[in-house]
Amino acid sequence: MTEFDAGRAQLSLGTAAARNLATTTKTAPQMQEVSSRWLLRMLPWVQVSGGTYRVNRRLSYAIGDGRVSFTTAGSQVRVVPAELCELPSLRGFGDSEVLEALGNRFAQREFAAGEVLVEVGRPADEVVLIAHGKVNKVGSGPYGDEVVLGVLAGGDHFGDETLAGSQGEWEFTAKAVTAVTALVLSRQAFRDLVNQSEALQAHLRRLQDAPKGPQNKYGEAAIEMAAGHAGEPDLPGTFVDYEIAPREYELSVAQTVLRVHSRVADLYNDPMNQIEQQLRLTIEALRERQEHEMINNREFGLLHNADLKQRIHTRTGPPTPDDLDELLSRRRNTQLIFAHPQAIAAFGRECSRRGLYPLGVDVGGATVPAWRGVPIFPCNKIPISASRTTSILAMRIGEDNQGVVGLHQTGIPDEYQPSLSVRFMGISEKAIISYLVSAYYSAAVMVPDALGILEDVELGHS
């Protein structure tokens, strides 16, 4: 620019000054926290008029096969004594001193990848707790080839039936997939403690003498019937027994108090209503928290309410088509899969590695990835651990389908959206208007196989 150009007088009104007389075009307030919230959109919602939802089931005789927890001090690992009650033989046993003594009898063993923990055909004379690492249960196929029967990981255990029962032989080989830390208790060490503890002797007698009727493969009380008979035989009588103490789900709540100064509400409502915009963004945040709680809440969240028999581990680390096939095989009519977006990307990489390119499916006008025709929905509320692992959920939905359902209550006072109320709380002495915003919700699993989880899904593999 020359000196002549710089000194030339302005010939027209500049844009900066002209904006003082212009009306701007505005957007409604935006927020990054809003996600697709597929879980809230896809779950069928059941009206819970009384605030509590009871899930009645057939009586089940299945007893503890849960996971145990450990404490670590340097390289030394110990089982939490109270967690030993998760073993079937110790379910309901409450003598803390005996449990402490039993926990001290476990010996720590380290196994490298490829090493064998137990071998098929050898005497089954110990219980093994997996503290860290991954183990394959290996058996023989119909033609003598090696097949993987299952995958065990931290918190899992096997061999506990040998504690109180008669000694048999291992029906599988347990082989370390990664470096494994295990705690092992010999049958002899357990029997020595039994001989010293009258409380433990009495517990084992009660367990052995406890009445247990015939049951089906799911552990439910059997319904006797006859089939394929001829003539006029006596038909068996039967009845369907129910759980005495069924699970009840109470509606949870997410709440906040929205505050707006009366001066803002009076003077700055054109062209957009300030209270409406404040409410809209607050409700979006509440719904995001609602979905987070329905995934992660320890009381009713789906990650914590899946049956332990419906939790499986990846075979190698990243989510492969084989892993998702096994996840789907655990239940009839799997309808939805939910995964963190990074887990979906990891699954896509594994498919590409194998030359597989699954087709997506149309859901409400949106195309989502799918496997075996089951849509895979992104859900960023599923956590990713510090070690870069996450979980993938698969479910059947609907009350009539014995699946997973969302719980809410419509028709509540001052309802603004279904099961969400906005209640005026008054105006303070500082002229601040307050509104109580409340969302009521929960989730329920009708039967155990309605929900399954693929755990230890690694995201870091390239």
N, C-alpha and C positions, 0 to 999 in steps of 0.2 A: 504494500500500500504506500503511495506517495504522500508527501506532505500536503499536496493540493487536495487529494482525496480525503485525508484525515480532517482537514479544516473546512471541508464543504458543509454548508448548512443543511440540516435535515429537511426534506421536502414533504414528508407525510407523517402521520401519527404512528408511533412505534407500537409493536405488539404488547410490550410490557404495560404501557399505559392503557391501551385498548382493553386489556383484560379487566380493568376496574369497572367497565360498563357491561361486561359480558357475563352470562350465566354459564357456569361449568356443568358438564355432564358427569354425573357421579355414579359409581357402582355401589351396590350394597356392601357392607363390610365383609371382607374375606378372611378365612382362617385356614392354616395348613393342617390343623389337627383332624379335619374331617376326612374320614376314609370311606371305603365302599360299604363297610359294615354288612357283609354278606351273611354273617351268622344271624343277625337280627332279622334280615330280610327273608331268609330261607326257612328258619324254624317255624313250625306251626305253633300258634300260641293258644294256650288253654286258659279259659276263664277260671280263676280261683276265687270264688265269692267269699269264702270264709277266711282267706288269708293263709291257709295251710292246705297243702296237697299231699294226700296219703297214697302211696303206691303199694297196693296189696299184691302179694305174690304167693305162689304155691310154697308150702313148707319145704325148706332145703336142709339137708343134713350135712352139707359141705362145711368143713371147719378149716381153720386158719392155714392158708398157704401163702401168707403175705411176705413182704420183703423186710429184711432186717437192716439196721443202721449201725454205723461204726464210728469210732473216734480214732483220731490219728495223733500221735506224738512223735515227731520226727519220722523215722522209718517204721515205727512200731504201730500196728493196727490192733484195736480191740473192739469186740462187739459190745454194743450197749446192752447190758444185762436184761433190762426190761423188754428189749426187742426180741429176746429169745422166745417170748410168748407167741410170736408169729409162727413158730414151728408147730405143726399139727399136734405133736405129742405133748406140747407144753401150753396149748391154748387154754387160757383161764387160770393158769397157775400163778399165784400172787406172792409167793415167799421170796422177797427181794434178796435175802441172805443166800438162799440156795441158788438163785439165778446168778448172783455175783460169783459164787464159787464155781458154778458151771461155766460162766464166761471165762474165768481164769484158766480153765482146763483146755481151752482151744489153743492149738499151736499154729503159728503163722508159717505159711509156706509160700515160696516164690516160684513161679513157673515162667519160662521163656516162651515166646510164640512157637507153636508147634509141639510143645511138650504135652504129655498125657497126664491128666490128673487122676483118672480112674480108667480101668480097662474092662471091656465087656468080658463076662465069664469069670472074673476074679471075685473073691468074697466081698460082699457089700457090708463092710464093718466100720463105716465112719460116715459122719455127716460133714458136708463141705459147704461153707459159706463163701460166696464170691464177694470180696471186699472191693476189688478194683480189676478192671480189664473185661475181656469178652471171651466166652467159652462156647464152643460148638458141642452139642450132644450128637454124636455120630453113631449110626447103626448100619445094618446091612440091608441092602435092597433085595428084591425077590430073586435077583440073579447074582447075588454075592457082591455087588458093587457097593461102594460106600455112599451113604446118604446122610444129609444133615437133618436130624430130627427136630432141632430147635437151637435157639441161641440164648445163652444166659449172660447176664452182666451184673454190675455192682448191685448188691442187695438180694440177688437171687440165691437159692440154695438147692441142694439135692442130697438124697440119702437119709433124710430125717425119719423116714419110715422104719429105718433099722434100729432106732433108739429103743422103742418099746416093743417092736415086733420080733419075730424070729429072723435070724440071719440068713440072707439069701445070696444071690450073685448079682453083679451089676448087669443090667440089661442093655447098656449102652457104653460107649467110650466117650469120656469128656476130654476134649483137646483144646488147648489154649490157642485162640486166634491172635491175641495180642499178649504182651506181658501181663501176667495175672498175679494178683495177691489174693490168697485164700486163707481162711481160718478153718482148721480141721479138728474135729473131735472124734476120737475113737469110741467105738461101742463099749469097749472095756472100761474106759475112763468114765463114761456115763453110768454104766452099771455099778461101778465103785461108789459113785456119788449117791445113787439110788439106795444102796445098802446102808449108807450113813444118814439118810434123810427119811424120817417117817412121813413127813409132809409130802415128799415127792412119791413115795410108795403109795400113799392114799390117793394122790391125784391120778396116778397111772391105773390104779384099780377102778376108780370112778370112770375114767375114760374107757376102759375096757368093758365095764358093765353097763355103760350108758345105753339105753334102748335106741336102736336104730332100725327102722323098718326098711322094707325094700325100696330101692330108689332107681331112677333112670340115670342115664349117662351124664346128666347135668347136675346130679345130686339132689334132685327134687323127689319128694315122696311119690312112689309109684302109684299109678291107677291100674288096679288089677282088672284083667279082662281075658276072655277066651276068644280064639279065632281059629278057623279051619277045622272045627269039630263037626261031627256027624251024630245023628241020633238025638237023644235027650239027656245029655250029661248035666250035672249040677253046675250052674254058672257061678263064677266068683262074685261075691258082693264087694263093693268098693265105695269110696268117697274121696273127694278132693280135699286134702288138708291144706290149711293156710298158715302163713307165718303169724306167730303170736304177736310179735312187735314189729309191724311193718315200718318202713322208712317214711318219714314225713318231711316235706320241704316247706319251710316258711318263706313267704315273700321277703326278699331283701329290699333295701332302699338306698338310693343315691340322692343326696339333697344338697342344696346350697341356698343362700339368701342373696337375692339380687337387689342391689341398691342403686337408685337413680335419684339425683337431686331434682326437686320439683321445678327449679328454674330451668333445668335442661329439658324436662318434660313439657314445660309450658311454652318456652320460647324457640326451641330448636327442632320442631317437628315437621318442617317443610324443607325438602320434599319427602323425607323419610321419617316415619314415626320412631323416635328414639327408643321408647320402651319396647316396641315390637322387635327392633333390631337387637337390642340387648337380650331380649328373651330368646330370639332365634339362635344367637351364638351360644348362649348359656345352655340351651336345650341340646344343641349339637355336642357340646362338651359332655353333658350328662349322658347322652346316648353312647358316646365313645367309652365313657367309664363303665356304663352298663355292660357293653360287650366285653370289656376287659375283665370285669368281675365274673361274667358267665363263663369265661375261659379259665381264669386263674384263682378264683375264690376257693379257699381250702374247704369250705363247707359244702358248696354246691357246684363249684366250677368244674367244667368237663375234664380238665387235665387231672384233677384229683379224685374224680368219681368213676373213672373207668375201672372195671374189674381187672384184677391182677392177671387173670388168665387171658384177658384181651389186650395185654400189653406185650408187644414183641419188639425185638431189637433188629437193627439193620445187620446184614450178614458181613459186610465189609466196611461200612462207614457212611458213605454217601447214599442217598435214597435211589435204589435201582428199580427197574421194572419188576424184578423178582421179589423185592421187598413189598412193593405195593400189591402184587398178586397175592402174597401171603396175608397181607392186611385185609384184602377184600375177601379172602377165603374164610375168614373167621366169623362171618355173619351172612345171613341170607339178605339179599336185596339191599346191598349198600347203595345209598342214594347220594351222599354228599361226602366230599373230602375237603378238609380245611388244612392249609399249610401256610407258613410264613412265605412271603414273596421270594425270599432268598432260597428257601427250601424248594420252591417250584422251579427256580432257576437251576438249582443243583440237580433236580430230577431231569430237567430238560437236557443238561449236559450229559447225564448218563444215557439218556435215550439217543442223543446224537452220537455218542461214542459207539453205540451198538448199531447205528444205522436205522434207528426207529424214529418215526416222525408222527406221533399221535395226533389225531384230528381233534379240534376243539368242538364244543357243543354250544348251541344257542340257548341262553337262559335270559328270558325277558328282554330280548333284543340285544344282549351283550354276548360276545363270544368269549368263552372261558376255556382254558386247557382242560383236558380230560384224559383218563386212562380207563380202558375197557368200557368206555361209554359213561363212566362216572365223572361228573364235573369236579374239577379241583379249584376251589375258591381261595383267593388270597385272604389271609387274616394276619394283620401285623400285630395283633394282641398276643399271639403265641410267642412266648419268650425265646430268646437266643441266649444260651449260657456263655460264660466267659471263655469256655473252651470251644466256642463256635459250634455247639450242637443245639438241636431243637427237636420238636415233635411234629408228627403229622396225625391228624384226627380223621377217622372214617366213621360214618354213622348211618343208621337207618332212622327215619324221622316219622313222627305221627303217633298219636295215642292209640288209634285203631290198629296200627302196624307194629305195636309194641316197640316203639322207637324212642328217640329223644324228643322232648317237647320243651318249649319255653312256657313260663308261667307268668301270668299277670292278672290284674283285676281292673276291668273297665267299669265306668259309671261311678268313679270316686268323686267326692266333692271338689268343685272348682277344676274339673278335668279340662286340660288344654289339648292333650293328645291322649291316645289310649294308654291308660295306666300311668299317666303323667299329669300332675296337677300344678297349677300356679295360683297360689293363695295370697291375697293381699293382707299384709301384716300391719299396715298403718303408716303414718307419717311421723317421724321423730321431731323433737324440738329444734333440730337443726335443719328441718325442712327436707329430710331425705325420705323418699318413698321406698318401702321394703316389700319384696315379694318372696315367699317361700316356694321354691321350685323342687318338686319331689318326683322321682321315678321309682316305681315298684316292679320287681321282676324276680325271677329265679329260673332254674332249669332242672329238669328231672329226666332220669334214665329209667325206662319202663322195666327192661330186663337186661342182664349183664351183657349179652352179645349185641345190644343195640349200638354200643360205642366201643371202638377200638383205637389204640394209639400205637404208632410206630415211633419208638424212642431212640435216643442216641443218634439222631440224623446229623451227620457231619456236613458242614457247608464249605469247609476250607479246601477240599480237593479240587484240583484244576482238571 
